[in-house]
Amino acid sequence: MTQSQVRALAPDREDLSCVARLLTAAPLEDVAMLASPLVTEIGWVIHLASEGGFALIGCRRVQLHRDELANLLGMADSQAACFSNGVACVLLLRRENALHHAGAFIQNVVKEIKSRRELGVPASLLFFAMPCLSAVLQTVHCTRIDSLPKLKSDAHRPEEPRYADQEQLAVLIVSGRNFQAIAAELLDQLAEFELLGLKCLPRFPQLHAHFVAEQLLGGSGGGSEWRAAKPLMELPALTSVIRGVGLMHQLDAIAPHYPACSDYRLLHSTSWHQAYCLTRNLFADFELFECSERRPCLLTCPPPEASGASAEAATVLAQLRHPGPDRVVTHSYLLLSNSSSGKGASNDDQHWHLRAVARAARLVARDAFELDWLGLVRQLDTDEFQCAVRLQRENSVSALMCRRSALVEVLPARVAVAMPTNWQEIATDFELLAASQQQQSAAASRYAANPSPPSTATAAGDCTGLLWRLPAADALPLLARLCDLLHRRGVRLIGLRSLRLEAATPGQCASLGRDLRLHRLEAAGHDGLSRDGGSQRRQVDAVLNNRNELIPGNYLVFILEGNLVSLGLRNYLNESMPPDNAGLLPQLGHPSVVYQTEDATAAAAHLANRLCMPLLPNDLIVCLDNN
């Protein structure tokens, strides 16, 4: 259009020879938006930027220095202190006349954040807008914001998490023309997890695009890999690294709502190894930051120096290569108590121990816990007996805390459960427990057996001791079955503890084997005894190795009280039990071995004294002291 034609269209206006300048009066402009560590809703900020007409052309999480912010950017002291106190996020936004619109955008974002949560700080401590000058970008460490590290291979393969309650790692890549709005929605939905890294790229370089396609799209070379990598080389993308418990379950629920289309495509890793390979090839060390507030395992697991794990992980990438601390086997415990089990308590309250142990053992066995220690302990100040169960597993404390509500539901009425909430409580409480056990060893001597009492049981009731050698992996389900069986037969548990005999202590194994005079219990039909108990003769088989030594291993020691329990225990263990419709003894295989003391209450008392076991109050054994 010529100038004369313009004048003809607008004759009443002054000379419009500057039409070309009017068309470019509001050119595209870049602005650097700095979000302080107080802003955790980065996904929401990106979403509002998209709605406000801002295009995201770059982003990076940075750790800034107070002096640089105050001296080079002109921040006030309060601002510089806030923006340098943690990990901030730099967003490079593009729009026509961007700096002019930045103030209104910040006001809109602050208003939306206030509608979601209480802020308690002025807007000046949340956002800071700056022109994209080279000096500004250098101050906020964003001079090469879209750079990628060189591709590198690593033969090391990090271990995958074994349990759902352990931390999981994922890399998310959203690419396409509408990547900004979709990526913002995903980040907002995953805000509860730990954001380690965030990066926006105008496009992936060819080598990196092929690497991503090979990792996430299964490209194996040739035309298929090229077709998979081509959109990544042509369209912008937002890449994020996220870590947290239950992350993969959340991603599996979210991903189907974002199917690939012409506007965007969502890709995410499916394993820790895959996420680690992507992270180390798409992010540099200085672009990754951890957030301890979003890692509950730091409270429930000991630090590397306390757990004996390697302290090599100085950077985030090193931590991802050697994951932990929730991959370290740790201990936790349950402390079961019943305030109604004292004098004058009902029959159910007096017999709560077997029911509580059975239900707790059955529940925690589902989460692959292993039994490390078990016993009845007495609080010397209150004389109250409690059942302590010490468990071991990776991420033990956190896993047990997740089961707390389920434990409360399955335990008998009036049975309370206590458990630790952090790893420091484990060490403290078990130091106290060990001290209590040492004090109880002296108190246990009053249950010493008198060799003179008769060895025959009476209808009024008797006591017997049971030693059960069993593997740690199967201890909890077998313990639950045994406790259920004994409870149904009306047997009362008056003593319980774990016993670990080491192969390096043959003297202890030999002395116990000779001293306790144990009988090995066989399944019906294996030793010529009838199931009805007509023959009371049992082969005295103290050990399998014929040297009067107990076999080294892990034992559970029970002191049981009930009517004719010493005579009927073998039959109880051979009885059919639902849902297997088979007795417990016939199903036991190596290395499980069951021993019982001889048919005398005195033998049970001697076993308790020999192992320094505190016993629940009971007339049969106490009367031995009076004879």
N, C-alpha and C positions, 0 to 999 in steps of 0.2 A: 504494500500500500504506500503510495507516494504521499508527500506532505500536502499537496493540493487536494488529494482525495480526503485526507484527514480533516482539512479545514472545511471541506464541503459537508462532511458529516457533522461537524461541530463548529459552525460559523460563529456562535456567540462566545466561544472560549478563546483564550489567548493561544498563542502559537504552541502547538503540541509537537514540536520537534523532539521532545524528550519522551515520546511514547515508549521507546525501547528501554529507557531508564525506569519508567513506571512499572514495566513488566518485571523488572528485577529489583524492585525496591525492597522486597522482603526475601532475600536469598536464603537458601538452606544454610543453617548454621549449626555447629556442634557445641554442646555444653557438657561439662563434666559435673555430674551430680554425685556428691559424696554423702553416703548414708552412714550415720554413726553406728557404733556397736549396740546402741539401744534399740535400733530398728531390726527386728527379727523377721519381719514380714516382707522379705525381699521379693518373693513371688508376687505379692499383692502390689508392691510398688511398680514392678515391671508391667503388671496388668493395667494399672491406672495410667502409666506412661503411654501404653498402646492406645487406650481410650482417649487420651489427651492429644493424640496426633504425633507423639514422639516415637521415632524409630530407634530401637536399640542397636547400636553398632559395635558395642564392646562393653565388657564388664570384667571386673577382677576383684577378688577379696585381698585386702592389703592390711599390713600392720604399720601404722604411721607413728612418727616421732613428734612429740609435743613442740620442741623448739622449731622444727621445720614448718609446722603448721602456723605457729605464731609469727615467725620471722618472714617466711616466704609467701604465705597466703594471707597474712594480715588478720588471722583469727584472734578473737579475744582470748584471754587466759582461760576462762571457763569453757569456751568452745574447744580450744586446743586440748585441754585436759580430758574432755569427754570423748573427742574423736580419736584420741590416742590411747584410750583405756579399753583396749580390746581389738577385735578384728572389724574393720570397717569395709564397706563395699563401694567401689567406684563404678558408676554407670555412665557410659558415654551415649548421649542421646542426640538425635538429629531432628531438626524441624526448621521451618522457615522462622527467622527471627527468634531463635530458641532462647536466648538470654532474656528477651522481653517476656516470654511466656513462662520462664522458670519459676518466678515468684508465685504466680497463680497456681502452677502445678504443685509446688510445695505445700501451699495452703490447702489444696484439695486432698493431698495425700495425708497430711496431718489430721484433717477432719475425719477422713475415713478410718484412720488408725484409732482415733479417739472413740469412734463408734464401736470398735472391736474390743478395746481394753483401756484401762486407765493409764495415762502417761505420766503425769506428775512432773514433767519437765517442759520448758518452753520449746517452741518449734526450732529455735536457733541451735539447739543441742541435738537435733535429729538430722537435719539436712543442710548442705552447704553447696551452692551452685557456683561454678567457675567457668570461665571461657577456656576452650581447649587450646591453650598456648603451650609451646614446647616446655617452657619453664614450669608451668603448672603440672603438666603430665609427668615431668621428671620428679617433681616433689611428691606426687602420689603414686610413684612407681608404675606408671602406665605408658611409658614411651613406646614400648612394643607390646601393646596389649593383646594383639592377635597372633603373637609368635607361638610356635610349637616346638618342643624339644625334638631332637633327632630320634628316629626310630631305633630301638634297641631290643635285643632279645635277652631273655633270662631263663635259664634252665630250671631255676628254683620254682617249685610249685607250692604255694601256701596251702596249708591244710584247710579244708572246708569245715564250717561249723557243723557239729554233730547234732545239736539240739536246737529247737525253735526258740529257746530263751537266750541264745547267744547272739552276739552282734553279727550282722550281715552287711555286706558291702555291695553297692550297685552304682553303675555309671549310666546316666540317662542322657540321650541325645535326641533333641527335637529339631528337625530341619524342615525347611519349606518356606513358602511365601508368608504363611500365617504362623510362623514358629513362635513369635513373641507372645501372643495371647495364650496359646496352648501351653507353652513352657511355664508361663506365669501361673496358670491354673494348677499344673502339676506341682510346682514348688510350693504353692499355697496348701495343697492337700497333703504334702509331705513335710510340712513345717515342724512337726513334732520330732523329726529325726535330725541327726547331726549333719549339717552341710559342710563338707570338707573343702570343696572347690567349685568354682563357677567361672565359666568362660564362654564368651560369645564370639563366633567367627563369621566373617562375611562368606567364607567358603572354606572347605577343607582342601589342603594341597593334595596333589594326585597320590603321592605315596601314603599319606595318612588316610585318605579316603579309601584306598584299597585295603589298608590294614583294618580300618573299622568295619568295612564290608566283610572281610574275612572272619573277623571275630564275632560279629553280631548277626550277619546275614548268611553265614555259611558258604561264602564264596570260596571256590577252590581253584581259581585261576581261569584264564580264557575269557570268553564272552560273557558268561554269567556273572563273574566278578566285576567286569567292566560295567555291565548294566546296573548292578547293585551300587557301584561306587559313583556313577555318573551324577545322580542328584546331589550327592554330598559335595561334589566339586563345583556345582553350579549355584546352589542355594545357601542362604545363611543358616546357621545352626547355633543352638544354645546347649552347652555340655555342662553337666553337673555331676559331682561325686558325693554320694550320700551314704551314711553308715547308721545302723541302728538295729535294735531288737525287733523282729517281726517285719522287717522291711520288705522282704520278698513276698510275703503274704499280702501286704498292702499293695505292692506293685501288680501282683497277679489279679487283684480285685479291680485296680484302676485301669490297667492297660486295655482291656476289651472295650472300654468306653471311648477309646481314641484310636479307631482303626485308620490304617493308612489311606490317604486320599490325595487329591491334587494339590491341596493347600499345605499339608504338613505330613510328617511321618515321625512316629515315636519309636525309638530303639532303646533297649535297655539290656544290660548284662544279666546273666542267669546264674552265675557262680562267683565265688570270691576270687578264684584264679583269673577268670575272664575280666572281672572288674579291675583287678590289680594290674594286669597287662595293659588295659586301656588307660588307666590312670597314669602310669609311669611313662606312657608314650604321648599323652595329650596334655599333661601338666608338669611343670617344674616344681621343685621342692618349695620354692618361695611362694607358690600360688596355692598351697594347701595349708589349711589351719584347722586344728581340732577345737572342739568346744566341750569342755569337761562338764558343763551344766547339762548337756544332752546325753551324757554317758552314765547311766545308773550303775553300770558294772564297776566303775571306779570306787563306789562306796561299798559294794558287796564283795569285791575281790581284792586281795592284797596287792600292793605294788610289786614290781619286778624284784626289787631288792629284798622284800619280805617273803615272797613266795619262792625265791630261788631261781626265778626265770631270768633270761638274759636281759640285761639293761641296754642292749645295743640300740634299741629303737629311739634314736634322738630326734629324727624327723618323722613326719607323717608317712612318707613313703616307706621308711624303714619299719614303722609300725605295721603297715599293711603287708609288708613282706613277711614279718614274723608276728602274726596276730596274737592278741592277748589283751588284757589279763584273764578274760573269761574262758580261755582255753587251758588254764592251769587247774589241775585237780586240787580242790580245796575241801575243807570240812565244814559241816554245819550240824546242827543238832535240834532235836525236839525235846522239850521237857514237859511231860504229861503229869498232871496232878489232879487230885479230887479232894476238895475240902470237906466232903461228906463221908470220908472213909475212916474216920476215927471211931471212938467208942460210941456205941448206940446207933451206929449206922445200919442201914438196911442190908439185906443179903446181897442185893445188886451192887451197892456201893462198896461192900467188902470184896467183891470179885471183879472190880472194874479193870484191873491191870491186864488180864488176858484179853478182854474185849478191846481195850484201847490199843494195845500193842498190835493185835491182829488187824484192826482197821487201819491204823496208821501205816503199818508195814505194807499192806496191800495197796494203799494209795500211792505211796512214794515209790514203790517198785515200778510203777508205770512210767516214771521219768528216769529210769535207768540208774537210780541211786544204788550204791553198795553199802552194806552195813559195815561200819568200822568199829563200833563199840556199843554195847547195850548193857544196862544194869539198873537195878533198883538202888536208889541212893536216899539217905536219910538226912534231912536238914537238922543239924544238931541243936539249933536254937529253938525250933518248933516241934521237933520230933516227928515231923511229917515226912512220909515216904513219897518219893516221886520216881517216875520212870524216865530215865535219860536215854535217848537214842542218838548216837553220833553217826552221821552219814558222810559219804564222800562221793564226789562227782565233779566234773568240770562245772564251774559257775554254780557251785552248790547252794550258796546263801540265796542268790537271786531266784533260783529254781524253786527252792523251798518256800520262799515268800510268795511266789505265784500260787502255791498250793494251800496257802493258809486258810482261805475261806472254805475250800473243799474239805480240809481237815476238820474244821469246826463243825461242818455239817455231818460228817460220818462218825465222829467220835461219840461215845456214849454221853448221855445227859450228865451235866455237872462236872464233866472232865474238861479241864482247861489246858490249853497248849501255849507254850512260850517258845519263841525262836529268835535268833539274832536278826538284826536288821543291817548290820555292817560287819566287815571282817575283823574290826578291832574287838567287838564283843565276843567273838569266838575265842580269841586268845585269853582275854580277861576271865570269861566265865569258866573256861576249862582249867585255868590255873586254880581258881577257887574250888572247882569240882575235885581236882586232884588232891588239894589240901584236905578237903572234906573226907575223901576216901582214906587218906592216911590216918586221920583221926578215928575213922570208923573201924579201922583194922584192930585197934585196941579194944573198941567196944564189942567187936565180934567175938572176942575170946569168951564172953560169958555164955555163948552158945556151944561151948566145948562138949563133945559127946562123952557120956559116961559109959565105959565098956560093960557095965553090969546089967543094963536094962534088957528085957527079953527081946528076942529078934522076931517074934511073931506079931502079925498085925491083928488088930481087933476091929470089930464092926464099928466102934466109935470113931475110927479114923486112924490114919497113919501118914507118915511122910516118906518120900523117896527122893533120891537125887537122879538127875538125868544129864548126861554129857552128850552133846551132839556135835560131831565134827562135820562141817559142811563148807562148800566153796563159797567165797564172798559174793560171787555173781548171782547165785541162787538163794542166798540166805534170806532175803526179805520175803519172797513168795512162800518159801517153805516155812518160815517162821509164822507167817499169817495162817497157814493151814494148820500147823500144830497148835497154835493158840486157840483157834476156833474149835478144834477137836476137843481139847482139854476143857474148854469152857462148857461145851455141850454135855460133857460127862460130869459136870459139877466139881471139877478139880480147882483148887485154889492155889494161886501162885504166891509163894511167900519169900522166894529168893530168886534173883536173876542177875547174871553178869556174863560178859564176854571173857574168854580166856584164849590167849594166843601163845602157843607153844612153838618156840623156834627150834630149828634143827641144830643151831649152834649151842643149845643148852641141853645136851643129852642127860645131864644129871637131874635136872628138874623133871624131864619126861620119865626117867626111870623111877624117881622117888614117888611121883604121883601114881604111876602104874602099879607099884608094889603096895603103896599105902592105902589106896582107896578101895581096893577089892571090887572091881567093876565087872559086870556081866554084859556081854555084847548081846543086843537084841537083834534077832533075825526075823525075817518075814516068815509067816506061817508055812510049815512044811520044809523049812530049811534045816531045822535042828531036831526033828522028830517030836516036837511038842504039839499037842492038840490045840486048836483055836479056842476051845472052851476053858482052857487053863486047868484041865484035870491033873496034869503033871506039873508040879512046881519046881522040878529040877531044871536048872539051866546051866549050860556049860560055862565054867569060869574061864573066860577068854579075855584076859586083861589087855592084850594087844595083838596085832596081826603079825608082828615080826618075831614073836616067840621069845622076847627078851625082857618081858615084864616092863615094857616101856610104852607109854602112850605115843601114838604117831604124831609128829609135829604137824601143826595146822591151826586153824581157827575153830574154836569150840564155843558153843552156847551152853551155859550151865544153868539148869533149872532146879529149884527146890520146890517140890509140889506137896500139897496136903489134900487129903480126901479119904473117903471111905474105901478101904482096901486098895488104895491107889498103887501101892508097891506091888500087889499081886496082879492087878488088872491092867497095868500100863501097857504091857506088850500087846494085849488084846485090843486095847484102844487104838494103838498105832497100826493094827492090821485091819481095822474096820473099814468098810467101804465109806467113801466120803463123796458127796456131790460136789462139783459136777462131773468128776472123773469116774465115780463109781468104782474106785479102787482105793485100797488102804495106803497109808503114807509109807510104811516100811517097804512094801513090795516095789514102790516106785523109786526108792532111793538107790542110786548107783554110786560107784567110785567117784569122788573120795568121801562120800557121806558114810559115817559110822555112828551108830547110836549105842551108848553104854548106859546102864542103870546100876545104882548102888544095890547092895544086898538087901534082902527083905527085912529091914529094920529101920525104925525111926532114928536110932542112934547112928546108923551109917550116913543118913542124910545130914544129921547135925555135924558129924565129923567132916563131911565134905564141905559144908558151909564154913566151918572153922578153919579147915586146911586152906581154903581160898580166900579167907577174910571177907566173907560175904555178909553184909547187914541183912537181917531177916525181918519180915513183917511180924508183929506180935502174934504168937500162937502158943496155945497151952501145951501141945505135945512136946515141942523141943525145949521150951522154957522149963518144963518139969524135970528135964534131965539134969539141969543145974541144981535142983533142989534135992536130988537123991544123994 
